[in-house]
Amino acid sequence: MPSTPRSPSPRCRHSKPIETGVIRCGDNLKWLRDLPDGCIDLVYIDPPFNSHRDHEAVCGRSGTRRAFDDRHPSTAAYVEFMRPRCAELHRAIKTAGSYYYHCDWHASHYVKVMLDQIFGEDAFINEIVWVYESGGRATHHFHRKHDILLLYSPAARRQTYTFNGQAVAIPRNLCPACGTTLEKWNNLKRHVDADGRVYRTIRTAGKTYRYYDDEPVTPSDVWPISHLQQRDPERLGYPTQKPLALLKRIILASSNPGDVVLDAFCGSGTTLAAAQELGRRWIGMDISPAACELATRRTQMAMK
């Protein structure tokens, strides 16, 4: 499997060089065990969700191929499949690094327990809810229209992990649940200043507080980011492909230019393309040749 051109190798705390700008095809457990301790700044993984489905990808001239099989005999088997991989990622992450595990309702609560055991409960930072709208409506239960991202860092207790809230700031008047503009803020009084900016005021304990509508604030843990629709120009024919906007928010918030970003289940390469566009180094891994082929083409395009 061809890989993208290799960039200069940063060194980890044990002075062993690592290669970035590469996509490793095969069982990621083997590749993860080759990583030195404490060499990765940001980990994002979007592993199979144990959804009991087979997924196919359309990969250029090669046509439709099996992308991956998301089936395990039980939730316990799925967790035990992921446990050694998460343990290796924990070993490889830097002390100030961040780790995002993308999952959904199938196993998110079991994954949380596993990650608490590996990282320690005090390493947990956020349960982020990615809210989206997509086709299909359920008739026997509430519509399932969100995923979960579990965020951990070895430095969570000391709060010394990388976090760039202003890099992903949004206007204060956006609804955290749907992203639309709020017309009312819990009955706060509306004003317009001399420059035409709208602000709200509230008086508490003898003090008046002013909040501008367009003032940038760090997003909440509910992220209304659009799901990729059927005719979205980002779509590459790969199942479970995530939008660039989602990965760019993660990378901007939890890494700095030149940092090393690792996606051990890189799929179509969204994480890698986003990292390349934002000036980060990256490493991709996937067991599927179809995914590696697609991710390679995508990252080569991002380098142009």
C-alpha positions as CSV (number, residue, x, y, z in Angstrom):
1,M,0.0,0.0,0.0
2,P,1.6,3.3,-1.0
3,S,1.8,6.0,1.7
4,T,1.9,9.8,1.5
5,P,5.3,11.6,1.5
6,R,7.0,11.5,4.9
7,S,7.6,14.6,6.8
8,P,10.6,15.2,9.2
9,S,10.3,13.1,12.3
10,P,9.8,14.8,15.7
11,R,11.4,13.1,18.6
12,C,9.7,11.8,21.7
13,R,10.9,12.1,25.2
14,H,13.0,8.9,24.8
15,S,14.7,10.4,21.7
16,K,13.4,7.7,19.4
17,P,12.2,9.2,16.1
18,I,8.8,8.6,14.8
19,E,7.6,8.9,11.2
20,T,4.7,11.2,10.5
21,G,2.8,11.7,7.3
22,V,2.3,7.9,6.9
23,I,-0.6,5.6,6.8
24,R,-0.1,2.1,8.3
25,C,-2.3,-0.6,6.8
26,G,-3.0,-3.6,9.0
27,D,-3.9,-4.4,12.6
28,N,-3.3,-1.2,14.5
29,L,-2.3,-3.1,17.6
30,K,1.0,-4.1,15.9
31,W,1.7,-0.5,14.9
32,L,0.7,1.0,18.2
33,R,3.1,-1.3,20.1
34,D,5.9,0.1,17.9
35,L,5.3,3.7,19.1
36,P,7.6,5.1,21.8
37,D,6.2,6.2,25.1
38,G,4.8,9.8,25.3
39,C,5.2,10.7,21.6
40,I,1.6,11.7,20.5
41,D,0.0,15.1,21.2
42,L,-3.5,14.3,20.2
43,V,-5.3,11.0,19.7
44,Y,-8.7,10.8,18.0
45,I,-10.2,7.4,17.2
46,D,-13.5,6.5,15.6
47,P,-13.5,2.7,15.9
48,P,-16.3,0.4,14.9
49,F,-19.3,1.0,17.2
50,N,-20.3,-2.7,17.5
51,S,-23.4,-1.9,15.4
52,H,-23.6,-5.5,14.1
53,R,-23.4,-4.3,10.5
54,D,-21.1,-4.8,7.5
55,H,-19.9,-1.6,5.8
56,E,-18.8,-1.2,2.2
57,A,-16.8,1.6,0.5
58,V,-16.6,2.8,-3.1
59,C,-12.9,3.3,-3.9
60,G,-12.2,4.8,-7.3
61,R,-11.4,2.4,-10.1
62,S,-11.4,-0.5,-7.7
63,G,-15.1,-0.2,-7.2
64,T,-17.1,-1.3,-4.1
65,R,-15.1,-3.2,-1.5
66,R,-15.7,-4.4,2.0
67,A,-14.6,-1.5,4.2
68,F,-15.0,-3.2,7.6
69,D,-17.1,-5.7,9.6
70,D,-18.6,-4.1,12.7
71,R,-19.6,-7.3,14.4
72,H,-18.5,-8.8,17.7
73,P,-20.2,-11.7,19.5
74,S,-21.0,-9.5,22.5
75,T,-20.4,-6.1,24.0
76,A,-17.8,-7.6,26.3
77,A,-15.9,-9.0,23.3
78,Y,-15.9,-5.6,21.7
79,V,-14.6,-3.9,24.8
80,E,-11.8,-6.6,25.2
81,F,-10.9,-6.0,21.5
82,M,-10.5,-2.3,22.2
83,R,-8.8,-2.6,25.6
84,P,-5.2,-3.4,24.5
85,R,-5.5,-0.7,21.7
86,C,-6.6,1.9,24.2
87,A,-3.9,0.9,26.6
88,E,-1.2,1.4,23.9
89,L,-2.7,4.7,23.0
90,H,-2.6,5.7,26.7
91,R,1.1,4.8,26.8
92,A,1.9,6.7,23.6
93,I,0.1,9.9,24.5
94,K,2.1,12.8,26.0
95,T,1.3,14.0,29.5
96,A,-0.3,17.2,28.2
97,G,-1.9,15.3,25.3
98,S,-5.6,14.7,24.7
99,Y,-7.5,11.5,23.8
100,Y,-10.9,11.5,22.0
101,Y,-12.9,8.2,21.7
102,H,-15.8,8.6,19.3
103,C,-18.7,6.2,19.9
104,D,-22.4,6.0,20.1
105,W,-25.2,4.4,22.1
106,H,-24.2,0.8,21.3
107,A,-21.3,0.7,23.8
108,S,-20.5,4.3,25.0
109,H,-21.3,3.5,28.7
110,Y,-19.1,0.3,28.6
111,V,-16.3,2.2,26.8
112,K,-16.4,4.9,29.5
113,V,-15.8,2.3,32.2
114,M,-12.9,0.8,30.2
115,L,-11.3,4.2,29.7
116,D,-11.7,5.1,33.4
117,Q,-9.8,1.9,34.2
118,I,-7.0,2.6,31.7
119,F,-6.5,6.4,32.2
120,G,-7.9,6.7,35.7
121,E,-11.2,8.3,36.6
122,D,-9.5,11.7,37.3
123,A,-8.2,11.8,33.6
124,F,-11.8,12.2,32.3
125,I,-12.6,15.7,31.0
126,N,-15.7,15.8,28.9
127,E,-18.5,13.7,27.4
128,I,-19.2,15.6,24.2
129,V,-22.5,15.2,22.4
130,W,-22.3,15.6,18.7
131,V,-25.8,16.5,17.5
132,Y,-26.8,16.1,13.9
133,E,-29.7,15.7,11.6
134,S,-29.9,12.9,9.1
135,G,-32.5,10.9,7.2
136,G,-34.7,8.3,8.7
137,R,-37.1,8.5,11.6
138,A,-37.8,5.7,14.2
139,T,-41.3,4.5,14.9
140,H,-40.6,2.5,18.1
141,H,-38.2,4.8,20.0
142,F,-36.9,8.4,20.1
143,H,-34.8,9.2,17.0
144,R,-31.1,8.5,17.6
145,K,-29.4,11.7,16.3
146,H,-26.2,12.1,18.3
147,D,-22.8,10.5,18.9
148,I,-20.6,10.6,21.9
149,L,-17.0,11.7,22.2
150,L,-15.2,10.8,25.4
151,L,-12.3,13.2,26.2
152,Y,-9.4,12.2,28.5
153,S,-6.0,13.6,29.3
154,P,-3.2,12.4,31.7
155,A,-3.0,16.0,32.8
156,A,-6.7,16.4,33.5
157,R,-6.4,16.8,37.2
158,R,-3.8,19.5,37.0
159,Q,-5.6,21.1,34.0
160,T,-2.3,21.5,32.1
161,Y,-3.4,19.7,29.0
162,T,-3.5,21.6,25.7
163,F,-6.8,23.4,25.3
164,N,-7.3,26.3,22.9
165,G,-10.9,27.4,23.6
166,Q,-10.6,30.6,21.7
167,A,-9.5,28.8,18.6
168,V,-12.9,27.2,18.3
169,A,-15.0,30.0,19.9
170,I,-18.5,30.6,18.6
171,P,-20.8,33.7,19.0
172,R,-22.5,33.8,22.5
173,N,-26.0,34.0,21.0
174,L,-25.8,30.6,19.3
175,C,-28.0,27.9,20.7
176,P,-25.7,25.0,22.0
177,A,-28.3,22.4,21.0
178,C,-29.0,23.4,17.4
179,G,-26.6,26.2,16.4
180,T,-29.4,28.6,15.6
181,T,-29.4,32.3,16.7
182,L,-31.1,32.9,20.0
183,E,-33.6,35.8,20.0
184,K,-34.1,35.7,23.7
185,W,-31.6,35.0,26.5
186,N,-33.7,34.0,29.5
187,N,-35.5,37.4,29.4
188,L,-32.2,39.4,29.6
189,K,-32.7,43.0,28.6
190,R,-31.6,43.8,25.1
191,H,-29.5,46.9,24.3
192,V,-27.6,48.3,21.3
193,D,-24.3,50.2,22.0
194,A,-23.0,53.3,20.1
195,D,-21.3,51.0,17.6
196,G,-24.5,49.1,16.8
197,R,-23.5,46.0,18.7
198,V,-26.3,44.1,20.4
199,Y,-25.8,43.2,24.1
200,R,-27.8,41.9,27.0
201,T,-27.7,42.9,30.7
202,I,-28.6,41.3,34.0
203,R,-28.3,42.8,37.4
204,T,-27.2,40.5,40.2
205,A,-26.0,41.4,43.8
206,G,-25.9,45.1,43.0
207,K,-23.8,44.7,39.8
208,T,-24.9,44.9,36.2
209,Y,-23.3,42.4,33.8
210,R,-23.1,42.9,30.1
211,Y,-23.0,40.1,27.4
212,Y,-22.5,40.9,23.7
213,D,-24.4,38.7,21.3
214,D,-21.4,38.4,19.0
215,E,-18.9,37.9,21.7
216,P,-16.9,34.7,21.0
217,V,-17.1,32.0,23.8
218,T,-15.9,28.5,24.1
219,P,-18.5,26.0,22.9
220,S,-20.4,23.9,25.3
221,D,-20.2,20.1,25.3
222,V,-23.1,19.9,22.9
223,W,-21.9,20.3,19.3
224,P,-24.5,20.9,16.6
225,I,-22.3,20.2,13.6
226,S,-24.0,19.0,10.4
227,H,-23.9,15.4,9.4
228,L,-22.7,14.6,5.9
229,Q,-25.8,14.5,3.7
230,Q,-26.2,12.1,0.7
231,R,-25.1,14.8,-1.8
232,D,-22.6,16.6,0.4
233,P,-19.5,17.5,-1.7
234,E,-17.3,16.1,1.1
235,R,-18.7,12.6,0.6
236,L,-16.1,10.1,-0.7
237,G,-18.2,6.9,-0.7
238,Y,-16.9,5.7,2.6
239,P,-19.3,4.5,5.3
240,T,-19.3,6.3,8.7
241,Q,-17.3,9.2,7.2
242,K,-17.2,12.2,9.6
243,P,-17.4,15.9,8.5
244,L,-14.2,17.9,8.4
245,A,-15.8,20.5,10.6
246,L,-16.0,18.1,13.5
247,L,-12.3,17.1,13.2
248,K,-11.1,20.6,12.7
249,R,-12.8,21.7,16.0
250,I,-11.1,18.8,17.8
251,I,-7.7,19.5,16.3
252,L,-7.8,23.3,16.8
253,A,-9.0,22.9,20.4
254,S,-6.6,20.2,21.5
255,S,-3.4,20.6,19.6
256,N,-1.0,23.3,18.4
257,P,0.7,23.7,15.0
258,G,3.5,21.1,14.5
259,D,1.9,18.7,17.0
260,V,1.5,15.0,16.2
261,V,-2.1,13.8,15.6
262,L,-2.8,10.1,15.5
263,D,-5.9,8.4,14.2
264,A,-5.6,4.6,14.7
265,F,-8.9,3.9,12.8
266,C,-8.5,6.5,10.1
267,G,-11.1,5.3,7.7
268,S,-11.4,7.7,4.8
269,G,-8.8,10.0,6.3
270,T,-10.9,12.9,7.6
271,T,-8.6,13.4,10.6
272,L,-5.5,13.2,8.5
273,A,-6.8,15.7,6.0
274,A,-7.9,18.1,8.7
275,A,-4.5,17.8,10.5
276,Q,-2.7,18.5,7.2
277,E,-4.8,21.6,6.5
278,L,-4.2,22.9,10.0
279,G,-0.4,22.5,10.0
280,R,-0.2,19.5,12.3
281,R,1.9,16.3,11.8
282,W,-0.2,13.1,11.5
283,I,-0.1,9.3,11.6
284,G,-2.9,7.2,10.3
285,M,-3.7,3.5,10.8
286,D,-6.4,1.2,9.4
287,I,-6.9,-2.5,8.9
288,S,-8.9,-2.0,5.7
289,P,-6.9,-1.7,2.4
290,A,-9.9,0.1,0.9
291,A,-9.7,2.7,3.7
292,C,-5.9,3.1,3.4
293,E,-6.2,3.6,-0.4
294,L,-8.8,6.3,0.0
295,A,-7.1,8.0,2.9
296,T,-3.8,8.1,1.0
297,R,-5.4,9.8,-2.0
298,R,-7.2,12.3,0.3
299,T,-4.1,13.3,2.2
300,Q,-2.1,13.7,-1.0
301,M,-4.8,16.1,-2.2
302,A,-4.6,18.0,1.1
303,M,-0.9,18.5,0.6
304,K,-1.3,20.3,-2.7
